[in-house]
Amino acid sequence: MADTTVRRSAATGRTRQPPGRTDGGAPPSATTPPAAAPGRGATSFRRAGPRGRGAGSRAALDSPERRRLPPLLRRAWYGLNQSFRRFTAQVGITPDQFTVLRMLREHGPLRLSQSELAERMSSDPNTIASLVRRMERQGLIQRLTPPEDRRAYGLALQPAGYRKYRQVRRRAWALQRLILSALPEAARKSFLAQLEIVANACWQTAQTGRAGVSPAGLPPKE
């Protein structure tokens, strides 16, 4: 018989179409939409989750593979601080004390006030006040009161503090180079510039007390 004959399988009793036929003789067409699944219309959609969202949106938001700024910054800070602490412990100071020594050294003859130091270190005044007192007792820094204003004072390096700074400075630079070696050399300067932008945005948000994002930028409500 001709190739349009519908054949019946002896084993299953089901009809088989000849090659190239799909519906009793009509060849398949690229413009013909696929048949709808039983019990559903041709335009069937997956059932949406709460508030009309698909089930995939919540999974993507809560996915452990999703990169998030807070844990990334915390992990970077914790790892770097722990590594640097081992260096500074060898000369008897902490990473925060080295940061104070470095800032006083870089500031030059214009002495920093305690409030200015707190702002530059992105810390609160009480923490800095306690840190300054400990460093004074160690003979690393001193408070100097200008004659024209007895209520104000500036912080200055003591010779012992400068010696500690010089001992740790090369190690701090070597550690930074080691960490940044994970990036291509051409990308390191750009990375630090972008990280500074992110750090400034975090600090500004903390000072203003605003979330810093528009409602359109918020994730969907649960």
N, C-alpha and C positions, 0 to 999 in steps of 0.2 A: 504493500500500500504506500501511498505518498507519505512524506515526512511529517505531514500535519496530523497524522493519526495519533490519537492519544492511546498510549500503551498502559497495560495494567500489569503490575508486578505480581507474579505468581506467589511469591513468598509472603508479601505483606498485604496484598489486596489493594494497595494504593496506586493511584494513577501517576504516571511519570510523563513529563513533557519532553518532547524532543529537544536536543541541544539548541540553544538560542531562543527558546520560547519560554514564556513565563505565565501566560494566561490562556492556554488553549489555542495557541497559534500566533498571537500578536507578539512581535519582537519587542524587547525592552527599549524604552526611550529615555534619553538623558533628561528630557524635560518632564517626565512623568514622576510625580512625587511618590515616595514609598507608601505602601499601604499602611493604614493605621493599625495599631495593635488592637486585639480584640477587646471590646468594652470601652475603648477610648476614641475620642475624635481625632481627626487628622492633625489638629493643632494642640495636642495634649502637652502640658508643661508639668515639670516636677513641682510637687506641693511645697509651698514656701513655708519657712519657719515662722517664729513669732514676729509680729509686726510686718509680715509680708517679705521677710528676708529669707534668702536661701540658706540651707543648712551649712553651706560651705563658708559663709562669711564669718560666723562665730568661730568655726574651727581655725580659720586663718588668723583671726585676731588673737586667739589663745594658743596658737601653735608654739611649741617649745623651740622651733627653728626660727621663729621670728626675731629679728635683731631689735633690741630695745636699748635706748640710750642709758637709763640709770644703771642696769647691771653691767653694761660694758664699761662705763666710766668708773664704777666701783671696783670692778675687777682690775682695770688698768692701774688705778690709784693704789689698791692694796698690794698688788704684785710689785710695783715700783717702790712703794714705801718700805716693804719688807726687805727688798734687795738693798736699798740705800741704807736702811737701818743697820745692816751688818757692816757696811763700810764705816758709817759714822761712829758706831760703838767702839771701834778700834782706837779712836782718838778721844773718846769720852764725851761725845755730844750726841744729840738726837737730830733727825732730819729737820724738825721744826726749828731747832736752834741754829742749824746751818743756814736755813732760809733767812732767819733774822740777820745773821752775820753777813750773808751775801747781799741782802738789801741795804744794810747800813754801809757796806763797802761800796756798792754801786752808786749809792746816793751821794757819795763824796762829802765835801765839807758842810753841805747843807743838811743839818741833822733832821732826822725824821721824828715826828711826835709819835706818841703811842697810838693815837687814833689813826694817824696816817699809816702806821705799820699794820694795824688791824685791817684796814681797807685793802692794802696791797697784798696781804696774805689771805684775803677772803675769809677772815675769821671774826669771831665776836670779841668785843672789848674785854670781857672778863677772862677769856682764855689767854689773850695777849698779855693782860696785866699779870697773870700768874706766871706766864713764860718769862716776862721781863724780870720779875723779881728773882726767879731762880737763876737767870743768867747774870744778874747783878751779884748775887751771892757767890757765884763761881768766878767772878772777876773777868767775865767775858765782855760785858758792856757796862756803860755808866750813864746816869742821867745828868744832864748839864742844864742849869737854869740860866737863861740870859738875864743880864743885869736890868734891862729895861722892862722885863715882865716876870716877876717872881712867881706868878701863877702858872706860867708855861715852862715846859722843859723839853729838851730834845735828847734823843738817844745817840750815843756815839760808841765806836769800837774801842775796847781796851787792847793793849798790845797782846795779851794772852788770847783774846778773841780773834785778832788778826792772824795769829799763828795757827789757831785751830782751823780758821777758814782756808788758809793756804794748804794745810795738810789734806783737807777733804776736797778742795776744788777740783783737782785733777781726776779724782775718783768719780766725782759727780759727772764730769764731762765724759769720762770713759763709759759710765753706765748709760748715759743718754745715747751715745753713739752705738752701744751694743743693742739697746732696745730698738732704735730706729733702723738698724741694719736689717730688720724684718721687711722693710719697704725698699723698693728701688731707690737708688740715690737721687734720681731726678724728682721723685715724688715727696721727699722728706720735707723740704721747705714749704711746699704747698700744704702738706698735711698739718704742719705746725700752725700755719696761718689759719686754716679752717678750724682747727681745734681751738684756737684763740677766739674765733667768732662764736663757737658753741659755748665756750667758758664764759664769755661776756654776756651771752644771752641768758645763761643759767643764773648768773649773778644779778643781772637786771631784773629777772623774774622774781628772784628772792627779795630784792629790795622793794619792788612795787607791789608784791603780793598778788599779782594777777597770773592767771593761767597762761596768758600770752597766745592763745589760739582762739579763732573764731568758732562759732557753733558748727559751721560747715566742715571744720577740720577735726571735729570730735568723732570718735567711733560710734556706731549705732548703739542705742540703749539696749540693754539686755531685756 
